[in-house]
Amino acid sequence: MSALFPNYARWEIKAQQGNGSTLVDENGKEYLDFIAGIAVCNLGHCHPKVQAAVEKQLGTLWHASNLFQFEGQEKVAEILASHSVGDYVFFCNSGAEANEAAIKLARKATGKHHIVSLKNSFHGRTLGSMAATGQEKIHAGFGPLLSEFTYVELNDIDALEQVVTDQTAAIMVEVIQGEGGIRLMSKEYAKQLAHICKKFNCLLIIDEVQTGIGRTGTAFAYEHLSLSPDIITLAKGLGNGFPVGAMIGKEALKEAFSAGSHGSTFGGNPLAMAAAEAVLTEILNPTFLESVQKKGDWFKNQLEENLKSLAIVDEIRGKGLMLGIACQIEVAPIITACREKGLLVLPAGPNVLRILPPLIVTQQELEKAVSILTEVVTNLSEKQATHI
């Protein structure tokens, strides 16, 4: 009998060890891990440079509180600012905390409270970030949420124009909805989104918790759409498994987060900063990002060639190494069958298979994944046809 709350639908796998793209269970079975901690271990499990950086920091200082100055915070903040459109950084411990900070900053900086976000979005499970999340299943059972949030469909400009007013503090979006089904923002929508923000003098918040830190082949996914967000939120891949989150904001927002306005006991601690600096040094190398784009393009093309014609497959979508296979059936059986064959993938809603390999994945590993996915989806497609 477990002493844990049953709030996770856990698989019957006890993860014991990880190395690169491989996860090993308690029985020694190896899995090709194309979940990567849900887009967290972008450099794979136990990356030697990240491990070395954290081990080195373990011997000097773990924590002293944000009453003190830390060189590591300054270094990581400078890297994030120099590779984004932002100027200042607040460190925390997770994506939910980063989004909570973004909501508070937008409200305080503008003096307005209304925020527009998107249906099928996911921004976290704290009361504020949950209110920003446009999914009823996330809200269910928790009573009244933080007020003054409005949800509209992604890529529906008319719907957005109808709800944004002079009293709107911010529009909060993901440029690729991860939990919402690997849904991509269109270029035309992005263009109009920027126009509406300027017209109504509201801030643009882009949640890059899942898409950021190289996942789509650029430092941040907003770069694909030439957007210039006022606030960017990060976590997941920033620490490669070490808990760390960050919010990046533009110069004009600096004074709204003056001393005492917001904080985090553990945010930006020396261990997290050691991990983040090592991660960013590796991933933000242009050659590395180019390799992610090339691998992602090849992988997506192979999935389209092998799966697109199958009866149960609607669409292969995504960017870089953040891909989804939209199906006409629920994908739970596909996930189970892949897992039995040693490939770990996960859902993005009931009908979309989400694939998030480590960014250091090899060509051989991608080929193996294509082979397993093709076999599994083909078999299920044939079975589905016999039942029609």
VOTOR-58207 format. One record per residue (C-alpha): x, y, z; residue in one letter. Coordinates in steps of 0.25 Angstrom, whole numbers, plus 5000, padded with zeros to 4 digits. Layout:
% VOTOR-58207
XYZA;...
//
This chain:
% VOTOR-58207
500050005000M;500650134996S;500650265005A;500550354992L;499350424988F;498750354976P;498750484967N;499650424956Y;499150314947A;500550244948R;501050134939W;501449994944E;502950034942I;503950074953K;505050164946A;506350124952Q;507450184943Q;507550274931G;508650304921N;508450394908G;507250354901S;507150224909T;506250194922L;506450064930V;505450004939D;505649924951E;505649794943N;506749844934G;505849864922K;506349984913E;505350084907Y;505650184896L;505150304904D;504350394894F;503650464906I;504950524912A;504250554925G;503150634917I;504150714909A;505050734921V;506350654919C;506650724906N;508050674907L;507650534911G;507850464924H;509050494933C;509750584922H;511250584927P;511450734926K;510150774934V;510450664944Q;511950714945A;511450854947A;510450814958V;511450724965E;512450844965K;511450934972Q;511050834982L;512350844988G;512350994990T;510851054993L;509450994991W;508651114997H;508751245005A;507451315001S;507151424991N;507651525002L;509051504996F;509551524982Q;509951404973F;510851404962E;510151284956G;508851364955Q;509551484948E;510151384938K;508951314934V;508051434934A;509051504924E;509051374915I;507551374915L;507351524912A;508451524901S;507751414894H;506351464895S;505551594893V;505551614908G;506451694918D;506151644932Y;505951514938V;505251454951F;505651314955F;504751214961C;504551064962N;503551024951S;502651064939G;501451084948A;502251184957E;502851254945A;501451274939N;500851314953E;501951424953A;501651464939A;500151484942I;500551564955K;501551644947L;500551674936A;499451714945R;500351804954K;501051874942A;499851904934T;498851934946G;497851844938K;497351704942H;496651644930H;497551544923I;497251464910V;497751324908S;497451214899L;496551094899K;497250954900N;498451034907S;499250984919F;499951084928H;500051004941G;499250964953R;499451074963T;498151154965L;498651264956G;499251184945S;498051084946M;497151204943A;498051234931A;497851094926T;496751084916G;496350934920Q;495050904928E;495650774932K;496850844939I;495850934946H;494850834951A;494650814966G;495450934971F;494351044972G;494351184967P;495651224960L;496451354959L;495451444952S;495551524939E;496151414929F;495451394916T;495751284907Y;495751274891V;496151174881E;497551174875L;497651234861N;496251304862D;496551454860I;495151494860D;494951424874A;496151494879L;495751634874E;494351614881Q;494951594895V;496151694896V;495851834901T;496551954907D;496451874920Q;497251754916T;498551744923A;499151634914A;498851524904I;499551394909M;499851284898V;500651164895E;501151174880V;501051024880I;500050964890Q;500750844896G;499650784906E;498650834896G;498950744885G;500250794878I;499450904871R;500251014864L;499951164863M;499851214849S;500751324844K;499551404840E;498951394854Y;500351434860A;500351554852K;498951594856Q;499251564871L;500451664871A;499551764864H;498451744875I;499451754886C;499951884881K;498551944878K;498051914892F;499351944899N;499351804906C;500551714908L;500851584901L;501251474910I;501751344903I;501851224911D;503151144906E;503151044917V;503050934908Q;503450994894T;504651074899G;506151034901I;506350984887G;505150884887R;504650934873T;506050964867G;506151104872T;506451164886A;505051204887F;503851154878A;503351304877Y;504551324867E;503851244857H;502751344856L;503551474858S;502751514870L;503351604881S;502751564894P;502751654906D;502851534916I;503451394913I;503251284923T;504251164924L;504451034932A;504550884928K;505750884918G;506450994926L;507050904936G;507050774929N;506350704941G;506850804952F;505550884956P;505751024951V;504751124945G;504951264939A;504151384935M;504851484925I;504251624923G;504551744915K;505151874921E;503851944923A;503351844933L;504551854942K;504051954952E;502751874954A;503551764961F;504251854971S;504851794984A;503751724992G;502751714981S;503051564978H;503951454982G;504351304983S;505151244994T;505851144985F;505751214972G;507151234966G;507851154976N;509351124973P;509050974969L;507951014959A;508751124953M;509951024951A;509050934944A;508351044935A;509751104931E;510250964926A;508950934919V;508951074912L;510451064908T;510150934901E;508750964894I;508951104890L;510051074881N;509651104867P;510150974862T;509350894872F;508050964869L;508350944854E;508450794857S;507150794865V;506450854852Q;507050754843K;506650634852K;505250684854G;505050704839D;505550564836W;504750504847F;503450574843K;503650544828N;503850394832Q;502650394840L;501850454829E;502350354819E;502050234827N;500750274835L;500050384827K;499350284818S;498850194829L;497350204832A;497450244847I;498450354845V;497950494842D;499150584842E;500650584846I;500950724852R;501950794861G;503250874860K;504650824862G;504650704872L;503250744877M;502350654869L;500950604869G;500150494862I;498750534862A;497850404861C;496350374859Q;496450274871I;496850294885E;498450274885V;498450204899A;498650064892P;499750124883I;500450174895I;500350034902T;500849954890A;502050054887C;502350034902R;502349884901E;503349894889K;504249984897G;503850124892L;503250224902L;502350334896V;501150404903L;499750464899P;499450614897A;497950594899G;497150464896P;497450464881N;498850514879V;500150444881L;501250534886R;502650504883I;503750584890L;505150514889P;506350574895P;507050674886L;508350594886I;507550474880V;508350394870T;508050364855Q;508050214859Q;507050244871E;506150324862L;506150214852E;505750114862K;504650194867A;504050214853V;504150064851S;503350034864I;502350144862L;502050094848T;501849954852E;500949984864V;500150094857V;499950004844T;499549884853N;498549964860L;498050024847S;497849884841E;497049844853K;496249964853Q;495849934838A;495449794841T;494449844851H;493749944842I;
//
